[in-house]
Amino acid sequence: MGNPRRITASLAVAAAVGLTGSALATTPAAAQAAGSDIFINTNRAGSYFLHNGDKVTVVDHASDGYSVEAVLEWYTGGSGWDELRVHATHKGDVDSAHWNLKEGESVKLQMCYAKDGLEVKCSAWHKGHA
């Protein structure tokens, strides 16, 4: 699921943040540490948002005739919500996209199953921060 090097690098950054303690809280990098990742997993599919890199990914785990879509949304103020969608269409398929979001921006992620191009069932929205 995803790029193992990217995930490992994210874990290394998290470990470094934990080791440096409050000294890091006064640096500009603290804004990055304030972000939160979001994970949605089932036995049929998975999706996640990694705040370090503003990356959304979806993975299809099952040969069940359904495709999977991950939708990342963020509030853009007066113009409303903006979104980024990625699709996995068959077992083993992975799709990812990046978008440069403002640090600390509120985001929400939803995963949906689709059949013949129509959404059949969607998860609840899961909230996090860029």
C-alpha positions as CSV (number, residue, x, y, z in Angstrom):
1,M,0.0,0.0,0.0
2,G,1.6,3.2,-1.1
3,N,5.3,3.9,-1.4
4,P,7.1,2.1,1.5
5,R,10.0,4.5,1.4
6,R,7.7,7.5,1.7
7,I,5.9,6.0,4.7
8,T,9.2,5.0,6.3
9,A,10.5,8.5,5.8
10,S,7.3,9.9,7.4
11,L,7.8,7.6,10.4
12,A,11.4,8.7,10.7
13,V,10.3,12.3,10.8
14,A,7.8,11.5,13.5
15,A,10.4,9.8,15.5
16,A,12.8,12.7,15.2
17,V,10.0,15.1,16.3
18,G,9.4,13.0,19.4
19,L,13.1,12.9,20.3
20,T,13.6,16.7,20.0
21,G,10.8,17.5,22.3
22,S,9.7,21.1,23.0
23,A,12.8,22.6,21.3
24,L,11.1,22.0,17.9
25,A,7.9,23.7,19.0
26,T,9.4,27.1,18.6
27,T,10.6,26.5,15.0
28,P,8.7,27.0,11.7
29,A,8.8,23.2,11.3
30,A,6.3,22.9,14.1
31,A,3.5,23.7,11.6
32,Q,4.3,20.6,9.7
33,A,4.3,18.5,12.9
34,A,0.8,19.9,13.6
35,G,-0.7,18.1,10.6
36,S,-2.5,14.7,10.9
37,D,-2.7,11.7,8.6
38,I,-6.0,10.0,7.8
39,F,-6.4,6.3,7.1
40,I,-9.6,4.4,6.0
41,N,-9.2,0.7,5.6
42,T,-11.5,-2.3,4.9
43,N,-10.8,-5.8,3.7
44,R,-11.8,-4.6,0.1
45,A,-9.9,-1.3,-0.2
46,G,-8.0,1.4,1.6
47,S,-7.3,5.1,1.3
48,Y,-5.1,7.5,3.1
49,F,-4.0,11.2,3.3
50,L,-0.4,11.9,4.3
51,H,-0.1,15.5,5.6
52,N,3.7,15.5,4.9
53,G,3.5,16.0,1.1
54,D,-0.3,16.5,1.0
55,K,-0.8,13.2,-0.7
56,V,-4.0,11.2,-1.1
57,T,-3.9,7.5,-2.2
58,V,-6.5,4.8,-2.8
59,V,-5.8,1.0,-3.2
60,D,-8.2,-1.7,-4.4
61,H,-7.7,-5.0,-2.5
62,A,-10.5,-7.1,-4.0
63,S,-11.6,-8.7,-7.3
64,D,-15.2,-7.9,-6.6
65,G,-16.2,-5.8,-9.7
66,Y,-16.2,-2.6,-7.7
67,S,-13.8,0.3,-8.2
68,V,-12.8,2.5,-5.3
69,E,-12.5,6.3,-5.1
70,A,-10.9,8.5,-2.4
71,V,-12.1,12.1,-2.1
72,L,-10.1,14.7,-0.2
73,E,-11.9,18.0,0.5
74,W,-10.7,21.2,2.0
75,Y,-12.5,24.5,2.7
76,T,-11.4,27.4,0.4
77,G,-13.3,30.2,2.2
78,G,-15.8,32.3,0.2
79,S,-15.6,30.0,-2.8
80,G,-16.6,26.9,-0.7
81,W,-15.0,23.5,-0.9
82,D,-12.4,22.2,-3.3
83,E,-11.6,18.5,-3.8
84,L,-9.1,16.0,-5.1
85,R,-10.3,12.6,-6.3
86,V,-8.3,9.4,-7.0
87,H,-9.6,6.1,-8.4
88,A,-8.5,2.5,-8.3
89,T,-10.4,0.3,-10.8
90,H,-9.3,-3.3,-10.1
91,K,-7.5,-5.5,-7.6
92,G,-4.0,-4.3,-7.0
93,D,-4.6,-0.9,-8.6
94,V,-3.2,2.1,-6.7
95,D,-3.8,5.8,-7.5
96,S,-2.3,8.8,-5.8
97,A,-2.2,12.6,-6.2
98,H,-0.6,15.5,-4.5
99,W,-1.9,19.0,-3.8
100,N,-0.1,21.8,-2.1
101,L,-2.3,22.7,0.9
102,K,-1.7,25.4,3.5
103,E,-0.1,24.0,6.6
104,G,-2.7,23.3,9.3
105,E,-5.6,23.5,6.8
106,S,-8.6,21.3,7.8
107,V,-9.2,18.5,5.4
108,K,-11.6,15.5,5.2
109,L,-11.3,12.2,3.4
110,Q,-14.0,9.8,2.2
111,M,-13.7,6.4,0.5
112,C,-16.4,5.2,-1.9
113,Y,-17.1,2.0,-3.8
114,A,-18.5,2.4,-7.3
115,K,-20.1,0.1,-9.8
116,D,-20.4,1.0,-13.5
117,G,-19.3,4.6,-12.7
118,L,-22.0,5.2,-10.0
119,E,-21.1,5.5,-6.3
120,V,-22.7,2.6,-4.4
121,K,-21.5,3.1,-0.8
122,C,-19.3,5.7,0.9
123,S,-17.6,5.8,4.3
124,A,-18.2,8.6,6.7
125,W,-15.9,11.6,6.4
126,H,-12.7,11.4,8.4
127,K,-11.1,14.7,9.4
128,G,-7.5,15.7,9.7
129,H,-5.1,18.6,9.0
130,A,-2.6,19.3,6.2
